[in-house]
Amino acid sequence: MSTCPTRPDTGQQPLDKHGIAALVARDIPHGAFVNLGIGQPTLVADHLPAGSGVVLHTENGMLNMGPAARGDAIDPDLTNAGKVPVTELPGAAYFHHADSFAMMRGGHLDICVLGAFQVSVEGDLANWHTGAPDAIPAVGGAMDLAIGAKAVFVMMTLFTKTGAPKLVSRCTYPLTGPGCVDRVYSDLAVLDITPRGVVVRETFGIGVDELSGRLDLPLLSDRN
């Protein structure tokens, strides 16, 4: 059931992970201090334009990280928190883990971009454990980022491989942080989590009414 008028299909195809990363990069303000979570969020670094002024922070102790390193640019001692080889930009700095987490917890980051298993309509985030017997819990610094960053962006596919929604009325997995998510970037839509409900900013290859039906959630249009 949708609470917004029917909106025509965008005519676009669902986005792949690089398409989602490009959208996130597009929306990061000039000069922001940003942490990119392990996994797909690290791709955002590859889509930030030259001169963006965005300063990337990694929880393993690096400030002003550049795009992923390839070929001869790979330095085995220079990696992000996910152990992916990265480059450094002019003015890059290195520091102890404790200092890095103090930056995260102290409210010094403007945005963090995290992956998620589930996000609730209230902005609750579950991204460290599915509860499956063979799953390996991996919270890392996500809890610190979720409560410490001024804004939390989630980057994920909107449905699991079996078709289950990841945007839900209530998270069934253990929470990383309650009420912390501000925006969800996905393969099918960009959605804002607001006090008045989930607001659809744009869609890709699907209309709002159809998306609302598949999620079984009310969605608001950004035109409302």
Summary of the structure (lengths in Angstrom):
residues: 224
radius of gyration: 17.6
end to end distance: 16.2
largest distance: 53.2
contacts: 716
relative contact order: 0.19
helix: 21%
strand: 28%
